[in-house]
Amino acid sequence: MPAIAPVRFVLTDALRTKTRMAAQSYKAYGEATESLLYTFDDFGANRVKQWRLSPDAFAQLAFHLAHVRTKGFIGTTYESIATRQFKHGRTEAMRVVTQEILTFTAAMQNRTVSTAEKLAAMRAAADKHVARARECQEGKAPSSICGSCS
């Protein structure tokens, strides 16, 4: 075993200033970020299943719609997918954003799109999400929004 020696940090005035600025920036970020927790006792996975939608897909659509409404653009996200049927199992990273999710979020932002069209866009996006998850579970991870593997 190597000898244990304390690590000594020598901070110059410039490093102290940068550290102080980083702390102030982080504090400002925290103060500008707000999280609220809402409990929905009358709504959950069972209700979503009654609509014949995947709860996971429904949540992903909600996340993306919320991101578009708060940030103004779609976020790039990944979802971990278990591939249990393979020996010793493994995980796959599914890219969640599809053309169907882009169509859904655009429809939800457009006041001229009818409720029926919005529901159809939601169903199409949810169905695509489930299909992509299944592909990933089978080791066929589509990696781009067009669905082709790269």
Summary of the structure (lengths in Angstrom):
residues: 150
radius of gyration: 22.2
end to end distance: 45.9
largest distance: 71.4
contacts: 333
relative contact order: 0.12
helix: 51%
strand: 7%
